[in-house]
Amino acid sequence: MAAGAQVPSGPQAPLPTTQLAAGIHIIRAEVANTEATRRDGLMFRKELPGNDGMLFVFEQPDVQCFWMRNTLLPLSIAFIADDGTIVNIEDMAPQTDDAHCSKKPVRYALEMAQGWYEAHGIKSGRKIDGLP
């Protein structure tokens, strides 16, 4: 969830999805591209299956920061530049207010189950294809 946002009372309904690719790995990502959907993110969700994630799309590149308040699942987040290059990846513990920020201005952030990037050998500098 984007830091500083107001807190919803329960999980948001599933959002429209898009298919992304990290090399041979296919990702089904819900797209959070409005202030309200970015604010709610994956809060209160109890599961995030396999290659599912949430893609946060921002209007313009900026340093983006996320926290985990009311997020029940441990997540890993990749901050992604306009060209699809992963700038940095951060692991985030559930239900914490610690800020996890991009190291450079980005337009995208992709949350996956914690450890997903490491398990698939995906690191900073890799490309994510299929971004809107």
N, C-alpha and C positions, 0 to 999 in steps of 0.2 A: 504494500500500500504506500502511496506517496506520503511522505512525512508531512505533518501539519494539517492533514485533512480531517474532516469530521468523521465520527464513528457511526456506522450503520448498526441496526439492532439484530441483524441476521444475515445469512449468506444471500448474495444477489442471485437472481435467476441465471442459468447458463447463458452465456453470450454467444453471438455468431462466431464461427470458427474459421480459421484459415490454415492451410497446410504450409509448413516451413520445412526446410531441409538443412541439416548440418552434415555435409558430406553425404554418406549413405543413410544417415539416420533421419527418418521422417518424424516430424513433430506436428501434433494437432493442437493448435493454440486458440483459446478463446481470445477475442480481440477487445481490449478495453481502450476505447479511443475517445471517450468523453470524460469530462471532469468527474461526473458521478460514477461511471464505471471504473475509472482509474482509482478513485477514492475508496471504493468498496473492495476492489481486487479479489483476492482469495480469502478474505476474512470469513471466519466461521465455517469454512469448508472442512470436511472430515476426511476427504481422500482426494488424491490426485493420481489417477492411474497411469501406469507405464510411460508412454511418450506424450502425455497430455501436459499442457502448460497454459500460461496466460501471457499474452503479448500486450504490453502497454505501449501505446502510440501517442506521442506528443506532437503538438503543432509545429514546434521549432526545436532545434537542438539547444540543450541547456544542460547544466550539471543537474542530474536527477538523483534524489535521495528517497529511500524507502525505509519503512519500519515494519514491525511485525505485530503491532498491537491487534489483539483479537484474531490473530492468524494462528490456527491450531496445528498446522503442519510445518515441519522444518523444510525450508526452501533454499535453493540456490538461484541467484539472479545473475543474468548476463546483461551488461549494459552494451548496447549495440549502436554503432555509428550509422549515418545515412547510407553508406555503401555496403552495409551488412557485416562489417568487421566488428568482432567482439573486442571491446575496449578493456573491460575487466569483468571478472566473475567473483561474486561474494556469496558466502554461505550465511544464512540467517536463521537464528534460533527462534522458535515459536514464542509468541506472546511477550516480546521485548520491544522496548522503545529505542533501541540503538539505531542510529542512522547508518545506512549502507548506501554509499554514494558512488556515482560514476566518476572516473578519474579525469574525464574530458566531457565536453558537451555531447549529448547523444539525443536521438529522437525515439529510440526504442529501448525497452527493457523486457527481458523474457524470463519469467519465473517458471522453474521446473522443480520437481521433488529434489530435496537436498541430495547431493552426490551424483545427480544425473549427468552433469557435464563431465565430471571426473571419470565416471564409469564408462563413458563413451569416448574418452580421450580428447575432449573438446576443451581448448584453452584460449586465452586471449590471443588475438591475431587471426583466429579462424573466422570463416564467413558463414553467415546464416543467409540462405537463399529463400526467396518467396515473400520478402517483406512487402507490405502494402505501400 
